[in-house]
Amino acid sequence: MSVAGLKKQFHKASQFVSEKVGGAEGTKLDDEFLDMERKVDITNKAVMDMVVKTQEYLQPNPASRAKLGMLNTMSKIRGQVKSTGYPQPEGLLGESMIRHGRDLGEDTNFGLALVEVGEALRQLAEVKDALDIGVKQNFIDPLQSLQDKELKEIGVEQVSQLVALVEAQVEFHQQAASVFEGLQQKLQERLEEASSRPRREFNPKRVFSELELPDSGSQNGGISGGVCNTAVLSAKSPAPPALDQPSCRAQFDFEPENEGELAFREGDVITLTNQIDENWFEGMVHGHSGFFPINYVEVLVPLPQ
């Protein structure tokens, strides 16, 4: 007899015992039935609560759960075999990192690192998908089938299903640890590679201009030739970049707060080398290169698209 059927019989049996059986033996049987009925009620409540809470644990976003349920229902109505998977947050973050990393380009350390972290998060999302499937098949579905089992089998089934849940968690965390350990090693190697590269220095050439004076001694009141054949003017600071290359002019002073940022003063003309994102440029000025905020400068010659 199933749990549901057995529960219905408890009331009949209890009533029969109270009416037909008297004395201490009747009281003993009545207590046993009541205890069994209590356990059945607790088991039913536990099953329903654990199923709901496990689904929330695996898929914490209620809006995504509702949308997923609707899509899968529509798939069944249309006769589609493949169901839609839950949008794992690790996968969404990974896709975002991969997209922006590729936009930055593989010639930048930050872009490559973003792609590597994104790929690892995408792998983790696949591991979580496997966890969802495994827990549903080995824990949720068998747990729901308890209502069709004989009461004497429930004790063994409950423990075996809890074992399956724990085993699925252990496997998930082992795989997640493996993914992140590999990622950690890759990022450490990339950090060491970036640190070992020589800093790019901008060494501007000194600018010379010659002022040729006439060699005649009769002009302008008899200035003799050779008094000032040439005048050499050398700049004490690097000349501003030619306006045929990407450049900008600083509108404010900028003091770096982090390593890798570029210091400059108002009025400096900065050579642009790269645009990191919508907020930051990379450029060179006064023999130094680094990053600086876009809203501190006025673009004179934009970077090529």
VENGIWO-V227830 format. One line per field, one symbol per residue. burial: + if it has 16 or more other ideal C-beta (glycine too) atoms within 10 Angstrom, else -. Layout:
# VENGIWO-V227830
burial=???
This chain:
# VENGIWO-V227830
burial=--+---+--+--++--+-----------++--+--++--+--+---+--++--++--++--------+----------------++-+-++-++--++--+--+------++++++++++++++++++--++-+++-+++-++--++---+--+---+--+--++--+---+--++--+---+--+-----------------+---------------------------------+-++----+++-+---+-------+-+---+++++-++-----+++++---++++---++--+--+--
